[in-house]
Amino acid sequence: MLDEKGFKRKRFDDIFAEIQDKAKETLGDKVNTSERSPLGIILRIFAWFLAVVWMLAEKVYYSAYVNTAEGTSLDRLGPYVGVSRTLAQAATGTVTLTGTPGYTVPAGFLVGTEADVYFETTADVTLDGGGKGSVAIEAMEAGLSGNVAAGEIRVIVNPNPDVTDVTNPEATNGGREKQTDPEFRDLFSASVASGGAATVDAITAALLAVRGVRAATVIENLSLTPDVAGRPGRSFEAYVLGGASQDIGDAIFDVKAAGIESYGSVAVNVKDIGGNPHVVKYSPAEVVPVHIRVVVYKTPSYPADGDNLIKSTLVQSIGGEDKDGTVYAGLTMGEDVVMMKLAATLYNVPGVEDLTLQLSTDGTDYSGQNIKIAVHQVAQTAAAWIEVTDHDFTD
């Protein structure tokens, strides 16, 4: 039923009651509609199929709203605010190849780990006089599996007499799974202003739509004189967490007002539609590390991996890198880390009866106080920064 209060799905019991009433109205009050009667069986079969239709109608109704749509239906709402779901991304990194001096290793050279995670080089590289050369690589498959530790890439997939060794001096990163529905809803909500331009909200929305950007904020100086932070008169400064500099510069230039100066510690060269060069500036967000100690008092329903669930819940709430390499956006720029809010999310983990929390910004001095975050800062944590101790709960 659809009225001014919204859509209300008819359940099986509701449908059967209506069908039964109609049958008695047509065939008489004494007609047998019990579970074992032929008519009762037929009515219940029809009621079941109609209940399925009503359930489908409910899903169609709610697929039009971002807070209730799921999967592909949610994806199709993104273009209305100019955003799209971030798909699974392949990890990238750098490897050092060793072999015959002067030999040029063509792009597409395959290397991998002993765990069968494969990468290919993205450009040609000529080995120097010492027989070494560094080149960028990209994982063959998108997802978290491509995030491997330093020194893990040691396998040459297709043996080549001119290439004798390979290693990755640093860990590969950037691999992630497809953006989840909750993550996409957060992006959708933050991007409702992306259809506009030349406003703080429009610039922020454009930055949040940049690949890899997890948080952004824009501060204006509306006066004609420099402010206390050194921003020139009639300028703005964008603080950004994550993303590539060129992508960030392009996004700012696309939506900023003409004649208004961008200010910051990072300068990016961009070109307008006529090919004329411009310099766009922004500042990386100041990351406030959040170290956490949690003591959990558990019941028998606490899962075997409960400690990891605690860590994952905190990482998703605050933002940062989880144990599996997934990076979550978490809190927005300038949002304080509030202990009671964190505690509330942890009670959603099965078996958590009571808990205590302590926070620290240096991993040494812990306290039971909230952490204040300035407007140009963003709180971030990591699974490695969270200590969880669990005890059996006793009354």
Legacy VTK file of the C-alpha trace (Angstrom):
# vtk DataFile Version 3.0
C-alpha trace
ASCII
DATASET POLYDATA
POINTS 395 float
0.000 0.000 0.000
1.305 3.458 -0.927
0.047 6.570 0.843
1.356 9.824 2.306
3.344 7.805 4.859
5.191 5.874 2.168
5.123 2.281 0.970
3.940 -0.561 3.193
4.329 -4.080 1.875
1.525 -6.565 2.364
2.743 -9.687 4.119
1.671 -13.233 3.358
-0.732 -13.248 6.315
-2.321 -9.975 5.173
-2.779 -11.236 1.616
-4.195 -14.597 2.685
-6.653 -12.926 5.066
-7.971 -10.758 2.213
-8.197 -13.710 -0.197
-9.946 -15.815 2.437
-12.469 -13.056 3.149
-13.167 -12.704 -0.567
-13.606 -16.465 -0.942
-16.131 -16.549 1.921
-17.931 -13.531 0.469
-18.254 -15.332 -2.866
-18.749 -18.951 -1.777
-20.342 -18.514 1.627
-19.118 -18.186 5.194
-19.008 -21.938 5.737
-16.597 -22.678 2.872
-13.609 -24.723 4.066
-10.323 -22.788 3.720
-8.292 -24.777 6.242
-4.665 -25.692 5.536
-5.544 -29.191 4.308
-8.613 -28.354 2.233
-8.206 -28.102 -1.574
-9.443 -24.487 -1.607
-7.255 -23.558 1.360
-4.172 -25.007 -0.356
-4.907 -23.095 -3.588
-5.520 -19.816 -1.734
-2.269 -20.166 0.185
-0.283 -20.868 -2.981
-1.696 -17.738 -4.628
-1.052 -15.716 -1.459
2.572 -16.858 -1.406
3.228 -15.745 -4.986
1.453 -12.435 -4.396
3.627 -11.881 -1.318
6.687 -12.323 -3.544
5.291 -9.710 -5.953
4.699 -7.292 -3.070
8.265 -7.861 -1.861
9.542 -7.032 -5.351
7.376 -3.896 -5.442
8.884 -2.823 -2.117
12.414 -3.249 -3.466
11.539 -1.231 -6.577
10.104 1.565 -4.417
13.124 1.782 -2.118
15.628 1.500 -4.985
14.860 5.141 -5.820
16.361 6.421 -2.552
20.077 6.526 -1.799
19.680 5.419 1.836
17.780 2.256 0.891
18.969 1.400 -2.635
21.466 -1.431 -2.980
23.932 -2.677 -5.565
23.273 -1.654 -9.155
20.213 0.380 -8.152
22.450 2.483 -5.900
25.020 2.857 -8.691
22.366 4.319 -10.982
21.628 7.110 -8.505
25.235 8.334 -8.571
25.038 10.266 -11.882
22.370 12.538 -10.373
25.096 14.120 -8.214
27.988 13.464 -10.578
29.652 10.573 -8.749
30.185 6.906 -9.468
31.151 3.937 -7.339
34.875 3.304 -7.041
35.543 -0.059 -8.638
38.168 -2.542 -7.552
41.621 -1.054 -8.119
44.893 -2.770 -8.948
47.877 -2.296 -6.675
50.928 -0.484 -8.021
54.553 -0.251 -7.027
58.134 -0.465 -8.261
60.503 -3.375 -8.858
64.243 -3.492 -9.390
65.351 -5.773 -12.218
68.857 -7.252 -12.461
70.402 -8.620 -15.637
72.567 -7.873 -18.654
73.816 -4.250 -18.724
72.234 -2.254 -21.536
69.393 -4.719 -22.104
65.967 -3.132 -22.543
63.198 -4.967 -20.724
59.942 -4.340 -22.607
56.743 -3.177 -20.952
54.488 -6.042 -19.934
57.304 -8.105 -18.400
55.642 -10.429 -15.884
56.841 -10.896 -12.320
55.142 -12.276 -9.248
55.253 -13.624 -5.724
55.522 -17.193 -4.522
51.846 -16.901 -3.548
50.916 -16.502 -7.242
50.195 -12.775 -7.174
51.287 -11.446 -10.563
52.366 -8.013 -11.780
53.431 -6.544 -15.108
55.793 -3.675 -15.841
54.091 -0.584 -17.245
57.015 0.817 -19.267
60.224 -0.189 -21.006
63.356 -0.031 -18.845
66.995 -0.211 -19.908
69.369 -1.787 -17.404
72.277 0.469 -16.427
75.989 -0.316 -16.445
75.589 -2.290 -13.251
72.818 -4.370 -14.785
70.032 -2.841 -12.710
66.905 -0.870 -13.516
63.775 0.233 -11.688
60.355 0.263 -13.300
56.746 0.733 -12.252
54.465 -2.300 -12.003
50.736 -2.923 -11.739
48.930 -5.973 -10.414
47.300 -8.192 -13.022
44.169 -8.505 -10.898
42.436 -5.686 -9.073
41.815 -6.039 -5.365
43.553 -6.330 -2.027
45.617 -9.345 -3.093
47.998 -7.029 -4.956
49.110 -5.282 -1.752
52.266 -7.260 -0.962
55.122 -6.531 1.416
58.583 -5.354 0.390
60.777 -8.157 -0.946
57.849 -10.461 -1.751
58.128 -10.110 -5.547
60.930 -12.535 -6.417
59.533 -14.640 -9.262
60.208 -14.031 -12.975
57.150 -15.548 -14.653
58.606 -15.901 -18.154
62.332 -16.699 -17.807
64.620 -14.413 -19.792
68.405 -14.994 -19.998
68.963 -11.217 -19.866
66.955 -10.775 -16.645
68.275 -12.785 -13.722
66.614 -11.310 -10.652
63.703 -9.164 -9.499
62.662 -7.666 -6.191
60.396 -4.930 -4.885
62.266 -2.602 -2.495
58.991 -1.215 -1.130
55.544 -2.659 -0.525
52.982 -2.353 -3.295
49.847 -0.453 -2.415
46.650 1.032 -3.776
44.881 -2.265 -4.339
41.334 -2.230 -3.041
38.052 -4.018 -3.490
34.984 -2.475 -5.061
33.508 0.328 -2.959
30.827 -1.035 -0.636
27.289 0.323 -0.489
27.874 2.194 2.825
31.084 3.745 1.451
29.316 4.844 -1.731
26.449 6.345 0.274
28.987 8.426 2.212
30.503 9.634 -1.064
27.025 10.376 -2.423
26.127 12.466 0.616
29.388 14.404 0.454
28.997 15.073 -3.267
25.532 16.606 -3.421
27.121 19.960 -4.254
29.189 18.659 -7.164
26.695 19.991 -9.692
27.624 23.557 -8.736
30.838 25.516 -9.104
32.816 28.333 -7.505
31.582 27.499 -3.993
33.296 25.876 -1.033
30.881 22.945 -1.184
31.457 22.480 -4.917
35.246 22.431 -4.518
34.993 19.995 -1.605
32.663 17.723 -3.566
34.980 17.795 -6.592
37.938 16.831 -4.412
36.069 13.964 -2.759
35.279 12.583 -6.209
39.001 12.329 -7.066
40.334 8.794 -7.039
42.149 8.047 -3.792
40.945 11.121 -1.896
39.556 10.117 1.502
38.909 13.520 3.068
38.915 17.161 2.019
37.955 20.587 3.307
38.253 24.135 1.996
38.987 27.262 4.051
38.349 30.727 2.624
39.881 34.097 3.418
37.124 36.550 2.515
39.032 39.623 3.654
41.339 41.731 1.502
44.349 41.120 3.753
46.267 37.956 4.676
44.786 35.972 7.550
46.588 34.522 10.569
47.471 31.358 8.600
49.119 33.397 5.838
46.390 32.915 3.244
46.286 35.960 0.911
43.181 38.099 0.727
40.360 36.730 -1.405
41.832 33.237 -1.565
41.054 29.718 -0.423
43.122 26.775 0.778
42.079 23.189 0.136
43.304 20.521 2.555
43.265 17.056 1.009
44.004 13.551 2.306
45.084 11.070 -0.365
44.883 11.243 -4.141
47.416 12.200 -6.836
48.591 15.819 -6.983
47.757 16.295 -10.664
44.248 14.900 -10.237
43.670 17.177 -7.253
44.933 20.236 -9.127
42.719 19.474 -12.123
39.674 19.025 -9.883
40.229 22.362 -8.141
40.784 24.215 -11.413
37.599 22.783 -12.933
35.342 24.297 -10.261
37.132 27.245 -8.669
36.053 30.794 -9.429
38.065 32.791 -11.954
40.287 35.417 -10.356
40.260 33.784 -6.920
43.666 32.550 -5.809
44.231 29.026 -4.573
46.749 28.796 -1.745
48.759 25.926 -0.306
52.091 24.154 0.039
51.731 21.998 -3.100
51.730 23.644 -6.544
50.277 21.859 -9.579
50.550 22.983 -13.205
47.279 22.728 -15.135
46.056 23.991 -18.498
42.752 25.581 -19.411
40.668 24.684 -22.455
42.817 26.987 -24.589
46.061 25.349 -23.498
47.146 28.261 -21.304
49.151 27.258 -18.207
47.948 27.942 -14.669
49.251 27.073 -11.212
46.842 25.592 -8.691
47.840 25.164 -5.059
46.554 23.046 -2.188
47.868 21.600 1.083
48.005 17.981 2.221
45.798 17.386 5.235
47.591 17.111 8.545
47.049 13.560 9.747
46.511 13.050 13.473
47.440 9.437 14.301
45.065 7.747 16.722
46.428 4.855 18.795
43.845 2.902 20.772
43.839 0.493 23.684
40.656 -1.510 24.174
39.790 -3.831 27.036
36.754 -5.967 26.182
34.670 -7.907 28.700
33.065 -10.668 26.675
30.302 -13.265 26.892
30.405 -16.762 25.321
28.887 -15.355 22.097
32.079 -13.359 21.442
33.434 -14.753 18.117
36.846 -16.356 17.722
37.991 -13.424 15.585
36.339 -10.890 17.883
39.566 -8.974 18.521
40.036 -8.451 14.782
36.393 -7.372 14.460
37.005 -4.786 17.184
40.006 -3.447 15.283
38.156 -3.393 11.965
35.177 -1.579 13.497
37.431 1.120 14.922
39.335 1.542 11.651
36.085 1.936 9.721
34.777 4.447 12.251
37.877 6.648 12.408
39.442 5.963 9.025
42.726 4.370 8.004
44.156 1.035 6.917
42.637 -2.217 8.103
44.546 -5.452 8.645
43.677 -6.706 5.145
44.961 -3.516 3.491
41.571 -1.904 2.914
41.684 1.864 3.432
38.547 3.469 4.897
37.585 7.142 4.809
36.096 7.283 8.318
35.805 10.662 10.002
35.698 13.834 7.945
38.177 16.694 8.102
38.033 18.531 11.406
35.821 15.907 13.089
36.805 15.103 16.669
37.481 11.569 17.875
34.767 11.033 20.487
35.223 8.060 22.804
31.533 7.459 23.466
30.807 7.256 19.732
33.594 4.715 19.298
32.326 2.679 22.245
28.806 2.676 20.796
30.033 1.126 17.535
31.928 -1.596 19.404
28.795 -2.803 21.181
27.580 -3.982 17.759
30.217 -6.723 17.894
28.546 -9.887 19.251
29.476 -10.814 22.799
30.764 -7.403 23.895
29.229 -6.870 27.329
31.434 -4.044 28.576
34.623 -2.269 27.530
37.101 0.479 28.314
38.890 2.715 25.821
42.061 4.772 25.909
43.325 7.032 23.126
46.736 8.417 22.243
48.225 10.503 19.438
51.787 9.253 19.948
51.363 5.631 21.024
52.931 6.401 24.409
50.685 8.627 26.494
47.153 7.204 26.658
44.123 8.820 28.273
40.372 8.499 28.478
39.809 11.855 26.793
38.428 12.756 23.374
40.910 13.925 20.739
40.278 17.391 19.351
40.849 17.760 15.613
41.443 21.146 13.953
39.646 22.094 10.745
42.734 21.371 8.604
43.422 18.025 10.298
41.979 14.551 9.902
42.114 11.652 12.351
43.432 8.341 11.051
44.194 5.032 12.689
45.359 1.590 11.588
44.811 -1.965 12.734
48.478 -2.060 13.782
47.895 0.875 16.150
45.068 -0.815 18.049
45.654 -3.074 21.063
42.758 -5.310 22.100
42.656 -7.278 25.348
39.645 -9.443 26.149
38.439 -10.916 29.443
35.438 -13.027 30.377
32.597 -10.931 31.736
31.545 -11.620 35.307
28.669 -9.960 37.150
LINES 1 396
395 0 1 2 3 4 5 6 7 8 9 10 11 12 13 14 15 16 17 18 19 20 21 22 23 24 25 26 27 28 29 30 31 32 33 34 35 36 37 38 39 40 41 42 43 44 45 46 47 48 49 50 51 52 53 54 55 56 57 58 59 60 61 62 63 64 65 66 67 68 69 70 71 72 73 74 75 76 77 78 79 80 81 82 83 84 85 86 87 88 89 90 91 92 93 94 95 96 97 98 99 100 101 102 103 104 105 106 107 108 109 110 111 112 113 114 115 116 117 118 119 120 121 122 123 124 125 126 127 128 129 130 131 132 133 134 135 136 137 138 139 140 141 142 143 144 145 146 147 148 149 150 151 152 153 154 155 156 157 158 159 160 161 162 163 164 165 166 167 168 169 170 171 172 173 174 175 176 177 178 179 180 181 182 183 184 185 186 187 188 189 190 191 192 193 194 195 196 197 198 199 200 201 202 203 204 205 206 207 208 209 210 211 212 213 214 215 216 217 218 219 220 221 222 223 224 225 226 227 228 229 230 231 232 233 234 235 236 237 238 239 240 241 242 243 244 245 246 247 248 249 250 251 252 253 254 255 256 257 258 259 260 261 262 263 264 265 266 267 268 269 270 271 272 273 274 275 276 277 278 279 280 281 282 283 284 285 286 287 288 289 290 291 292 293 294 295 296 297 298 299 300 301 302 303 304 305 306 307 308 309 310 311 312 313 314 315 316 317 318 319 320 321 322 323 324 325 326 327 328 329 330 331 332 333 334 335 336 337 338 339 340 341 342 343 344 345 346 347 348 349 350 351 352 353 354 355 356 357 358 359 360 361 362 363 364 365 366 367 368 369 370 371 372 373 374 375 376 377 378 379 380 381 382 383 384 385 386 387 388 389 390 391 392 393 394
